[in-house]
Amino acid sequence: MSVALCALTDVDRADVDGWLARAEAELASVAVEPPQRVVDTSSAVLLCASFKPGQAVVPASLTLYRDHGRVRVDLHGAADRDAAPLESWLVEALELTVAARL
């Protein structure tokens, strides 16, 4: 499992819903299964999607903490060879900055 805690840009923090709409569109364009909002509250949104960066399908969840401008990226059961490039792509495509890896 790969877990990264990321920060939104200042511009995206000012428009979290705009960032979320762009993120869902970007993820839908490459996901094996389109992203689904599993949880959507005033403080957090949990998106789940699956990707196939290599031989195996990798389930991913992104938890957006609206008030803090942070996103937790979880890649479940991914081999290191699949997790690293997928995490890098997600961070770049969604314009995030990695604050910590857990």
C-alpha positions as CSV (number, residue, x, y, z in Angstrom):
1,M,0.0,0.0,0.0
2,S,1.2,3.5,-0.8
3,V,-0.1,6.5,1.1
4,A,0.7,10.1,0.4
5,L,-0.7,13.2,2.1
6,C,-0.7,16.1,-0.4
7,A,-1.5,19.8,-0.4
8,L,-3.7,21.7,-2.9
9,T,-2.3,24.8,-4.5
10,D,-3.4,28.1,-3.0
11,V,-5.6,28.8,-6.0
12,D,-7.3,25.4,-5.6
13,R,-7.7,25.9,-1.9
14,A,-9.7,29.0,-2.7
15,D,-12.0,26.9,-5.1
16,V,-12.1,23.4,-3.7
17,D,-15.3,22.5,-5.6
18,G,-13.7,23.6,-8.8
19,W,-10.6,21.4,-8.1
20,L,-12.8,18.5,-7.3
21,A,-14.7,18.8,-10.6
22,R,-11.4,18.9,-12.5
23,A,-10.0,16.0,-10.6
24,E,-13.1,13.8,-11.2
25,A,-12.9,14.6,-15.0
26,E,-9.1,13.9,-15.1
27,L,-9.5,10.6,-13.2
28,A,-12.4,9.5,-15.3
29,S,-10.4,9.9,-18.5
30,V,-7.8,7.3,-17.4
31,A,-9.5,5.1,-14.7
32,V,-10.5,1.5,-15.4
33,E,-13.5,2.3,-13.3
34,P,-14.7,5.9,-13.1
35,P,-14.3,7.7,-9.8
36,Q,-17.2,7.5,-7.4
37,R,-17.9,9.7,-4.5
38,V,-18.3,7.3,-1.7
39,V,-18.6,10.0,1.0
40,D,-19.4,13.7,0.4
41,T,-19.8,15.9,3.4
42,S,-19.1,19.6,4.1
43,S,-15.7,18.7,5.5
44,A,-14.5,15.7,3.4
45,V,-15.0,13.9,0.1
46,L,-13.9,10.3,-0.5
47,L,-13.3,9.4,-4.2
48,C,-12.6,5.8,-5.2
49,A,-11.4,4.7,-8.6
50,S,-9.3,1.9,-10.2
51,F,-6.3,2.3,-12.5
52,K,-4.1,-0.1,-14.5
53,P,-0.6,1.4,-14.6
54,G,1.0,-2.0,-15.3
55,Q,-0.2,-5.6,-15.3
56,A,-2.5,-5.3,-12.3
57,V,-5.5,-3.1,-11.6
58,V,-4.8,-0.8,-8.6
59,P,-7.7,0.4,-6.5
60,A,-7.2,4.0,-5.3
61,S,-8.9,6.3,-2.9
62,L,-8.5,10.0,-2.6
63,T,-9.8,11.7,0.5
64,L,-10.2,15.5,0.1
65,Y,-10.2,17.4,3.4
66,R,-12.0,20.6,2.3
67,D,-11.2,22.8,5.2
68,H,-7.5,22.0,5.2
69,G,-6.8,21.9,1.4
70,R,-5.3,18.4,1.7
71,V,-5.7,15.2,-0.2
72,R,-4.8,11.7,1.1
73,V,-3.9,9.4,-1.8
74,D,-4.2,5.7,-1.0
75,L,-3.1,3.0,-3.5
76,H,-4.4,-0.3,-2.1
77,G,-2.4,-3.5,-2.7
78,A,-0.2,-1.9,-5.3
79,A,3.3,-3.4,-6.0
80,D,6.0,-0.8,-5.7
81,R,6.6,-0.9,-9.5
82,D,3.0,0.1,-10.1
83,A,2.5,2.4,-7.1
84,A,5.3,4.8,-7.7
85,P,4.5,5.8,-11.3
86,L,0.7,5.9,-10.5
87,E,1.2,8.1,-7.5
88,S,3.5,10.4,-9.5
89,W,1.0,10.7,-12.2
90,L,-1.9,11.4,-9.8
91,V,0.2,14.1,-8.0
92,E,1.1,15.8,-11.3
93,A,-2.2,15.5,-13.0
94,L,-4.1,16.8,-10.0
95,E,-1.6,19.6,-9.4
96,L,-0.8,18.4,-5.8
97,T,2.3,18.8,-3.7
98,V,3.3,15.8,-1.6
99,A,3.6,16.9,2.0
100,A,4.3,13.5,3.6
101,R,4.4,9.8,2.8
102,L,2.9,7.4,5.4
